[in-house]
């Protein structure tokens, strides 16, 4: 599960997790935009000293408006995984993402789930982050990784 496009660093990291063994991915893209999530992300931003980011949290598209950027981010990420030599399919998940994750794991006989996300310290503290919640639902190991950003100098 991802919430933003994979960077080249993210792709290299997830595609090399298991050495040279062939990998395939089913990517679930969770659009951002839930009001409670906006508040938690803003608190995280303030806690990390990123005041400009906290002020911008309310500017993100919500609901159906978040779907188009999520679809574009998903397509970009799938292309990047395929270009790295992996099989990759995916979909945007708006409703009941943990139920969808469980269904995908069951249908595909997945070996593990990778949750690739930005740090969400408030959610993590209260175990409301995707990885913590997935560990109680999906029945396979859940690996939580922090997404990278490709800003200048990184």
C-alpha positions in Angstrom: 0.0 0.0 0.0 1.3 3.4 -0.9 -0.1 6.9 -0.6 2.1 8.8 -3.0 4.1 7.9 -6.2 7.1 5.7 -5.7 10.5 7.4 -6.0 13.4 5.8 -7.8 14.9 5.1 -4.3 11.7 3.5 -3.2 11.6 1.3 -6.3 15.2 0.2 -5.9 14.6 -0.5 -2.2 11.5 -2.7 -2.6 12.7 -4.5 -5.7 15.9 -5.6 -4.0 14.5 -6.6 -0.6 14.8 -10.3 -1.5 18.0 -10.3 -3.5 17.8 -11.5 -7.0 14.6 -13.5 -6.6 11.8 -12.4 -9.1 9.2 -10.3 -7.6 5.7 -9.2 -8.5 3.7 -6.5 -6.9 0.0 -5.7 -6.4 0.0 -2.0 -5.5 -2.9 -0.5 -3.6 -3.0 3.3 -3.8 -4.7 5.0 -0.9 -5.8 8.5 -1.9 -5.3 11.1 0.8 -8.0 13.4 1.9 -10.0 12.2 4.9 -10.5 15.1 7.3 -9.3 13.1 10.3 -6.2 12.2 8.3 -5.6 15.8 7.4 -5.6 16.8 11.1 -3.2 13.9 12.0 -0.9 14.7 9.2 -0.8 18.4 10.2 0.0 17.4 13.8 2.8 15.2 12.4 4.1 18.0 10.3 4.2 20.4 13.3 5.9 17.8 15.4 8.6 17.4 12.8 9.1 21.2 12.5 7.5 21.3 9.0 5.2 24.2 9.5 4.8 25.0 5.8 3.6 21.5 5.2 1.2 21.6 8.1 -0.4 24.8 6.6 -0.8 23.1 3.2 -2.5 19.9 4.5 -5.9 21.4 4.1 -5.2 22.3 0.4 -5.0 18.6 -0.7 -7.9 17.4 -2.9 -10.5 15.3 -1.1 -13.0 12.7 -2.0 -13.5 12.3 -5.8 -11.1 15.1 -6.5 -8.3 13.0 -4.9 -9.0 10.1 -7.3 -7.4 11.5 -10.4 -4.0 12.3 -8.8 -4.1 8.9 -7.0 -4.7 7.2 -10.4 -1.8 9.1 -11.9 0.5 8.3 -9.0 -0.5 4.6 -9.2 0.3 4.5 -13.0 3.6 6.2 -12.4 4.5 3.7 -9.7 3.5 0.7 -11.7 5.5 1.9 -14.7 8.6 2.4 -12.4 8.2 -1.2 -11.0 7.8 -2.7 -14.4 10.9 -0.7 -15.7 12.8 -2.3 -12.8 11.9 -5.8 -14.2 9.0 -6.7 -11.9 5.5 -7.6 -12.6 3.1 -5.0 -11.3 -0.6 -4.4 -11.2 -2.6 -2.2 -8.9 -5.7 -0.2 -8.1 -6.8 2.9 -6.2 -8.6 1.9 -3.1 -11.0 4.5 -1.5 -13.4 2.4 0.6 -12.4 -0.1 3.3 -8.7 -0.3 2.3 -7.8 -2.9 5.0 -10.6 -5.2 3.7 -9.3 -4.8 0.2 -5.8 -5.5 1.3 -6.9 -8.7 3.1 -8.9 -9.8 -0.1 -5.8 -9.2 -2.3 -3.6 -11.1 0.0 -6.0 -14.0 0.1 -6.7 -14.0 -3.7 -3.0 -13.7 -4.7 -1.5 -15.9 -1.9 0.8 -13.0 -1.2 3.9 -13.7 0.9 4.0 -10.3 2.6 2.5 -6.8 2.6 4.7 -3.8 2.3 3.3 -0.5 3.6 5.3 2.3 2.1 4.3 5.6 3.7 5.7 8.9 5.0 6.2 8.9 8.8 3.0 9.5 10.7 4.1 9.7 14.2 0.8 10.5 15.9 -0.9 7.6 14.0 1.9 5.3 14.8 1.9 6.2 18.5 -1.8 5.2 18.7 -1.3 2.2 16.3 -3.7 3.7 13.8 -1.2 3.7 10.9 -1.8 1.3 8.0 0.9 -1.1 8.9 -0.2 -1.5 12.5 -3.8 -2.0 11.5 -2.9 -4.4 8.7 -0.8 -6.6 11.0 -4.1 -7.5 12.8 -6.0 -8.2 9.6 -4.0 -9.7 6.6 -2.5 -12.9 8.0 1.0 -12.5 6.4 4.0 -10.5 7.6 3.6 -6.7 7.2 6.7 -4.7 6.5 6.5 -1.0 7.1 8.9 1.2 5.1 9.2 5.0 5.0 8.9 6.5 1.6 11.7 8.7 0.2 11.3 12.1 -1.4 13.2 13.2 -4.5 13.7 16.8 -3.5 16.9 18.6 -4.6 19.9 17.2 -2.8 18.4 13.9 -1.9 
